[in-house]
Amino acid sequence: MFNYRLVYGYGENLDRKKKYVIFGDSYSQFFAPHQRYKNIEVHLYKIPGAPMTGFGKRESTLKVADKIRQTIYEHQDLDLLILKFG
């Protein structure tokens, strides 16, 4: 499965713990880990009702871009950022 290899295939045998941040619509929950991996830390942020078409708008009611920027600022040591919107 594509998302399994993308998220978990890179960090399983590494010495340093990897930090992944995932943003997405309600379907992004399928990227959440089903098992715990000792070298991977996944932070999942679901934003229901946030389609990719809303990213080009200057004024967004959901403020998705602001939320993503703030989270990146808070997780400055992240290794991978995944955006999964429909």
Backbone as a printed PyTorch tensor [residue, N CA C, xyz], in Angstrom:
tensor([[[  0.8360,  -1.1780,   0.0000],
         [  0.0000,   0.0000,   0.0000],
         [  0.8860,   1.2490,   0.0000]],

        [[  0.5780,   2.2140,  -0.8330],
         [  1.4240,   3.3920,  -1.0140],
         [  1.6700,   4.1570,   0.2780]],

        [[  0.6090,   4.5190,   1.0020],
         [  0.8020,   5.3370,   2.1930],
         [  1.5870,   4.6020,   3.2730]],

        [[  1.4610,   3.3020,   3.3640],
         [  2.2200,   2.5280,   4.3500],
         [  3.7140,   2.6330,   4.0590]],

        [[  4.0960,   2.4350,   2.8170],
         [  5.5150,   2.5100,   2.4500],
         [  6.0540,   3.9210,   2.6180]],

        [[  5.2520,   4.9020,   2.2700],
         [  5.6840,   6.2900,   2.3720],
         [  5.9350,   6.6890,   3.8150]],

        [[  5.0070,   6.3730,   4.6840],
         [  5.1040,   6.8310,   6.0690],
         [  6.0040,   5.9490,   6.9080]],

        [[  5.9280,   4.6460,   6.7530],
         [  6.6360,   3.7540,   7.6690],
         [  7.8950,   3.1230,   7.0930]],

        [[  8.0170,   3.1000,   5.8030],
         [  9.1550,   2.4350,   5.1990],
         [ 10.4770,   3.1390,   5.4090]],

        [[ 10.4520,   4.4370,   5.6770],
         [ 11.6880,   5.1920,   5.7890],
         [ 12.2960,   5.1850,   7.1760]],

        [[ 11.5250,   4.9350,   8.2090],
         [ 12.0640,   5.1340,   9.5390],
         [ 12.2290,   3.9070,  10.4000]],

        [[ 11.9010,   2.7640,   9.9000],
         [ 11.8550,   1.5780,  10.7410],
         [ 13.2120,   1.1760,  11.3030]],

        [[ 14.2830,   1.2870,  10.5490],
         [ 15.5910,   0.8140,  11.0020],
         [ 16.5860,   1.9440,  11.2450]],

        [[ 16.1200,   3.1120,  11.5660],
         [ 17.0100,   4.2450,  11.7690],
         [ 17.3200,   4.4340,  13.2470]],

        [[ 18.4890,   4.9940,  13.5300],
         [ 18.8910,   5.2220,  14.9150],
         [ 18.1300,   6.3800,  15.5440]],

        [[ 17.9750,   7.4670,  14.8080],
         [ 17.3040,   8.6440,  15.3360],
         [ 15.7980,   8.5440,  15.0760]],

        [[ 15.0200,   8.9390,  16.0650],
         [ 13.5670,   8.9020,  15.9130],
         [ 13.1300,   9.9500,  14.8900]],

        [[ 12.3190,   9.5360,  13.9310],
         [ 11.8080,  10.4250,  12.8990],
         [ 10.4660,  11.0000,  13.3340]],

        [[ 10.2340,  12.2700,  13.0110],
         [  8.9690,  12.9230,  13.3440],
         [  8.2550,  13.2930,  12.0490]],

        [[  7.0480,  12.7280,  11.8650],
         [  6.2400,  12.9970,  10.6860],
         [  4.9910,  13.7560,  11.1130]],

        [[  4.6130,  14.7630,  10.3400],
         [  3.3900,  15.5190,  10.5730],
         [  2.5100,  15.3480,   9.3400]],

        [[  1.2630,  14.9610,   9.5750],
         [  0.3130,  14.7230,   8.4870],
         [ -0.8830,  15.6530,   8.6640]],

        [[ -1.2110,  16.4170,   7.6330],
         [ -2.4110,  17.2360,   7.5860],
         [ -3.3120,  16.6790,   6.5100]],

        [[ -4.6180,  16.7010,   6.7690],
         [ -5.5140,  16.2390,   5.7320],
         [ -6.9670,  16.3660,   6.1030]],

        [[ -7.8070,  15.9620,   5.1640],
         [ -9.2400,  15.9560,   5.3960],
         [ -9.5920,  14.7260,   6.2320]],

        [[-10.8530,  14.3960,   6.2870],
         [-11.2780,  13.2810,   7.1480],
         [-10.6650,  11.9470,   6.7340]],

        [[-10.2580,  11.7980,   5.4750],
         [ -9.6510,  10.5420,   5.0240],
         [ -8.1980,  10.3820,   5.4780]],

        [[ -7.6100,  11.4350,   5.9930],
         [ -6.2130,  11.3510,   6.4280],
         [ -6.0400,  10.4350,   7.6290]],

        [[ -7.1310,  10.0740,   8.2800],
         [ -7.0340,   9.1490,   9.4160],
         [ -6.4510,   7.8040,   8.9880]],

        [[ -6.5380,   7.4760,   7.7080],
         [ -5.9830,   6.2090,   7.2330],
         [ -4.4600,   6.2290,   7.1870]],

        [[ -3.8530,   7.4030,   7.3500],
         [ -2.4030,   7.5050,   7.4470],
         [ -1.9290,   7.2800,   8.8770]],

        [[ -2.8410,   7.2790,   9.8240],
         [ -2.4550,   7.0980,  11.2320],
         [ -1.8860,   5.6970,  11.4330]],

        [[ -0.9170,   5.5770,  12.3140],
         [ -0.2890,   4.2610,  12.5220],
         [ -1.2430,   3.2620,  13.1640]],

        [[ -1.2290,   2.0620,  12.6520],
         [ -2.0070,   0.9820,  13.2460],
         [ -1.1740,   0.2430,  14.2770]],

        [[  0.1240,   0.3990,  14.1720],
         [  1.0560,  -0.2050,  15.1150],
         [  2.0150,   0.8770,  15.5710]],

        [[  2.6350,   0.6570,  16.6960],
         [  3.6520,   1.5940,  17.1830],
         [  5.0090,   1.2060,  16.6100]],

        [[  5.7100,   2.1830,  16.1040],
         [  7.0650,   1.9760,  15.6220],
         [  7.9940,   2.7840,  16.5110]],

        [[  9.0290,   2.1570,  17.0150],
         [  9.8750,   2.8210,  17.9960],
         [ 10.6740,   3.9790,  17.4160]],

        [[ 10.8960,   4.0050,  16.1290],
         [ 11.6990,   5.0610,  15.5220],
         [ 10.8840,   6.0960,  14.7580]],

        [[  9.5590,   6.0440,  14.8780],
         [  8.7060,   6.9780,  14.1500],
         [  7.6770,   7.5740,  15.1030]],

        [[  7.5570,   8.8890,  15.0500],
         [  6.5440,   9.6110,  15.8130],
         [  5.6650,  10.3380,  14.8010]],

        [[  4.3740,  10.0040,  14.7650],
         [  3.4550,  10.5780,  13.7860],
         [  2.4610,  11.4870,  14.4960]],

        [[  2.3400,  12.7200,  13.9940],
         [  1.3460,  13.6680,  14.4860],
         [  0.3390,  13.8750,  13.3620]],

        [[ -0.9150,  13.5330,  13.6170],
         [ -1.9680,  13.6180,  12.6080],
         [ -2.9080,  14.7660,  12.9510]],

        [[ -3.1300,  15.6580,  11.9990],
         [ -4.0310,  16.7930,  12.1670],
         [ -5.1180,  16.6980,  11.1020]],

        [[ -6.3300,  16.3450,  11.5370],
         [ -7.4570,  16.2420,  10.6050],
         [ -8.1900,  17.5800,  10.5760]],

        [[ -8.4760,  18.0580,   9.3820],
         [ -9.2570,  19.2740,   9.2060],
         [-10.4350,  18.9080,   8.3100]],

        [[-11.5540,  18.4910,   8.9080],
         [-12.7160,  18.0770,   8.1110],
         [-13.2360,  19.2240,   7.2430]],

        [[-13.6210,  18.8910,   6.0450],
         [-14.1930,  19.8790,   5.1360],
         [-13.1630,  20.7860,   4.4930]],

        [[-11.9160,  20.3790,   4.4840],
         [-10.8520,  21.2040,   3.8960],
         [-10.3670,  20.5740,   2.5900]],

        [[-11.0030,  20.9100,   1.4670],
         [-10.5430,  20.3550,   0.1900],
         [ -9.3370,  21.1160,  -0.3410]],

        [[ -8.6270,  20.5160,  -1.2400],
         [ -7.4520,  21.1380,  -1.8390],
         [ -7.8260,  22.4020,  -2.6130]],

        [[ -9.0440,  22.4980,  -3.0970],
         [ -9.4520,  23.6680,  -3.8810],
         [ -9.4580,  24.9450,  -3.0530]],

        [[ -9.5560,  24.8440,  -1.7510],
         [ -9.5640,  26.0270,  -0.8940],
         [ -8.1960,  26.6090,  -0.6160]],

        [[ -7.1360,  25.9540,  -1.0480],
         [ -5.7840,  26.4240,  -0.7430],
         [ -5.4110,  27.7030,  -1.4840]],

        [[ -6.0150,  27.9570,  -2.6270],
         [ -5.6650,  29.1510,  -3.3910],
         [ -6.3630,  30.4150,  -2.9320]],

        [[ -7.2960,  30.3150,  -2.0290],
         [ -8.0660,  31.4760,  -1.5780],
         [ -7.2570,  32.3030,  -0.5810]],

        [[ -7.3310,  33.6260,  -0.7580],
         [ -6.6330,  34.5040,   0.1950],
         [ -7.3390,  34.5110,   1.5450]],

        [[ -8.6410,  34.4860,   1.5390],
         [ -9.4210,  34.4670,   2.7780],
         [-10.0820,  33.1040,   2.9160]],

        [[ -9.6530,  32.3560,   3.8940],
         [-10.1970,  31.0190,   4.1170],
         [-10.9360,  31.0000,   5.4460]],

        [[-12.1260,  30.4540,   5.4540],
         [-12.8810,  30.3780,   6.7070],
         [-12.2880,  29.3500,   7.6580]],

        [[-11.6490,  28.3220,   7.1330],
         [-11.0530,  27.2890,   7.9900],
         [ -9.6290,  27.6320,   8.4290]],

        [[ -9.0150,  28.6260,   7.7960],
         [ -7.6440,  29.0530,   8.1480],
         [ -6.6530,  27.8910,   8.1080]],

        [[ -6.7730,  27.0510,   7.0940],
         [ -5.9270,  25.8640,   6.9830],
         [ -4.4560,  26.2430,   6.8540]],

        [[ -4.1500,  27.2080,   6.0040],
         [ -2.7520,  27.6080,   5.8060],
         [ -2.1390,  28.1120,   7.1060]],

        [[ -2.8970,  28.8880,   7.8740],
         [ -2.3920,  29.3880,   9.1610],
         [ -2.1220,  28.2460,  10.1320]],

        [[ -3.0120,  27.2610,  10.1580],
         [ -2.8270,  26.1080,  11.0480],
         [ -1.5850,  25.3090,  10.6590]],

        [[ -1.3760,  25.1330,   9.3630],
         [ -0.2040,  24.3810,   8.9050],
         [  1.0740,  25.1390,   9.2400]],

        [[  1.0820,  26.4610,   8.9830],
         [  2.2720,  27.2550,   9.3170],
         [  2.5920,  27.2020,  10.8060]],

        [[  1.5780,  27.3330,  11.6420],
         [  1.7860,  27.3030,  13.0900],
         [  2.3220,  25.9430,  13.5330]],

        [[  1.7970,  24.8780,  12.9780],
         [  2.2530,  23.5370,  13.3490],
         [  3.6900,  23.3000,  12.8990]],

        [[  4.0420,  23.7710,  11.7140],
         [  5.4300,  23.6450,  11.2560],
         [  6.3570,  24.4100,  12.1930]],

        [[  5.9220,  25.5820,  12.6260],
         [  6.7250,  26.3690,  13.5620],
         [  6.9140,  25.6100,  14.8800]],

        [[  5.8570,  24.9680,  15.3580],
         [  5.9150,  24.2230,  16.6210],
         [  6.7400,  22.9460,  16.4940]],

        [[  6.7640,  22.3500,  15.3280],
         [  7.5110,  21.1050,  15.0880],
         [  8.6770,  21.3850,  14.1400]],

        [[  9.5570,  22.2670,  14.5130],
         [ 10.6470,  22.6670,  13.6220],
         [ 11.6030,  21.5240,  13.3060]],

        [[ 11.6160,  20.5120,  14.1280],
         [ 12.5220,  19.3890,  13.9010],
         [ 11.8590,  18.2410,  13.1470]],

        [[ 10.7640,  18.5220,  12.4390],
         [ 10.0740,  17.4410,  11.7360],
         [ 10.8800,  16.9710,  10.5360]],

        [[ 10.7260,  15.7070,  10.2130],
         [ 11.4560,  15.0900,   9.1060],
         [ 10.6290,  15.0090,   7.8310]],

        [[  9.3120,  14.9390,   7.9780],
         [  8.4610,  14.7740,   6.8070],
         [  7.1180,  15.4360,   7.0720]],

        [[  6.6550,  16.2440,   6.1280],
         [  5.3410,  16.8690,   6.1960],
         [  4.5200,  16.3150,   5.0420]],

        [[  3.3630,  15.7440,   5.3620],
         [  2.4830,  15.1630,   4.3450],
         [  1.1810,  15.9450,   4.3450]],

        [[  0.7570,  16.4020,   3.1640],
         [ -0.5320,  17.0620,   2.9940],
         [ -1.4220,  16.1170,   2.2050]],

        [[ -2.5450,  15.7200,   2.7880],
         [ -3.4520,  14.7450,   2.1610],
         [ -4.8620,  15.3180,   2.1730]],

        [[ -5.1700,  16.0980,   1.1470],
         [ -6.5010,  16.6860,   1.0380],
         [ -7.1510,  16.2090,  -0.2480]],

        [[ -8.4930,  16.0810,  -0.2170],
         [ -9.2190,  15.6090,  -1.3870],
         [ -9.4960,  16.6840,  -2.3810]]])
